[in-house]
Amino acid sequence: MRFPIPFRAVAVAFFSLFLFSFSGTAQNKAPKPAKPLKSLSANDILKKYVRALGDEKAVKAATATSFSGTATSGDATGQFTFDIQAPNRARLEIVFSADRRNFASNGSSAWSATPREGAGTLVDEAARIQKLMAALLADRKFDLKKQAVTARSLPIAAVEGKTCYVVEFLSRQRASARMYFDAASFLPVRLEGGAGEGLRRFEFDEFRPVDGIREPSRLRFQSGLEPPVALAVERVSHAPGFADTHFDVPAATATVDIPALFARIEANQKKLDERVTEYTFMLTESVRKLDGDGRVKDSEIKVYEVYPLTGGTRVRKLVSVNGKPLSPGDAEKETRRVAKFTEENEERQKKKKESKAEDDDNAKRRQPSITEFLRACEFFNPRQETLRGREVIVCDFRPRKNFKPTTDNEKIIGKLAGTVWVDRADEEVSRLEGRFDTDYKVGGGLVASLKRGAAFTYEQTRTAEGVWLPLREDFNAGIKIFLVAGLNVSVENQYSEYKRFTTSVQDEK
């Protein structure tokens, strides 16, 4: 039986009205709120990043990567190259006509070069941040243990319109940097460290596969308060590695006879050690205990008056703790302790005179010599720069390959890499930075061990009289003693208020 046309029309109209009403109701219904992002640990975020980066074998094989293309800043257009090599080398060169700028780290030292200031090795926080960022850029697998870096996740943030997971990295030298990962793709959006004039920032966008690895086709770089530079990537290449000198600071001096220079330094140091004993000074000792993420969990600052004694010995008199002077009772106890130490030192000096030859031999065994440094380490890339307004010769050093230590000192020195600054006029070491690239174990690790990445800085200052005296010592390490739980410590010594000091033992008492 067939429906009459008017009925069919009414039925179709009714059915259409029903669908329209249902559809309108669905459209006017409030959308469900998006689910909040799940919190992830830093380790989980980095694992997802490594998987998002591409084929595991391809990433492992590409230990070095080179980006190149067009650089744009305002109305200026130029070229750039950006090279990275695992585990911790990076070099960015930006060229606008005669304006050529470099920012790099070769694993031992960080440096920058500008037309106005020339090439120079960075120091202090600027160097620490640039070294850390180079390691994070170059090590695609994020092997944080080898880099002696800790990581922790921070609250989710928005960057360039993208919701990002944030990971903060902290090196043993107390440098920190943050990396932002797109919550949708887990590819990096930004890497930054420092602030103000010391800012370094990279931004990454439009990733595309190259040799099985997702690489950014657009970058942006900012240094300090300068306007950011847009970097359009036109070529990407993966290779086993660059030449050994590719990441080194451009040398600005003739070839230096390192052994001859260091022999003169050693002779100067002996004379200096004798003159240092003529001075009294203030010592501020800051000790910080760190948690597993490298954050300070306990700290103590002590201030001492330091006086020289017979035989080159020094005595320290505590005057304050955490900014508070000692109580009258504690001050009296400290005075008696210093007097007792002074008397005992006199007795020790008398005995030493009776066995001077044996004492000299013991001293030689205890103190590392320049000769041991030259045997255990390879010094390279000498260059002429300025530090604190004085001309210096700077050299990087690293463990000598296939070196076999014969003394305890050589065992320690043979694990060090770093940089040394030598005052050109006085031929004195004005600054020394070193770090352990491998773990160092005492007694096979049963007594104690220093974890990879333990680092120190030593710097001297020149007085108006021409005498070089300690200015600062900085030591950061992860330490394990007698196989018990490890301890992360940071110790900083600052020296000040030097005064010539001559007196008799009786006056000291």
Buried (B, 14 or more C-beta within 10 A) or exposed (E): EEEEEEEEEEEEEEEEEEEEEEEEEEEEEEEEEEEEEEEBEBBBBBBBBBEBBBBEEBBEBBBBBBBBBEBBBEEEEBBBBBBBBBBBBBBBBBBBEEEBBBBBBBBBBBBBBBEEEEBBBBBBBBBBBBBBBBBBBBBBBBEBEBBBBBBBBEEBBEBEEBBBBBBBBBBBBBBBBBBBBBBEBBBBBBBBBBEEEBBBBBBBBEBEEBBBBBBBBBBBBBBEEEEBBBBBBEEBEBEEEBEEEBBBBEBBEEEBEBEEBBBBBBEBBEEBEEBBBEBBBBBBBBBBEBEEEBEEEEEEBBBBBBBBBBBEBBBBBBBEEEEEEBEEEEBEEBEEBBEEBBEEBBEBBEEBEEEEEEBEEEEEEEEBBBEBBBBBBBBBBBBBBBBBEBEBBBBBBBBBEEBEBEBEBBBBBBBBBBBBBBBBEBBBBBBBBBBBBBBBBBEEEEEBBBBBBBBBBBBBBBEEEEBBBBBBBBBBBBEBEEEEEBEBBBBBBBBEEBEEBEEEEEEBE
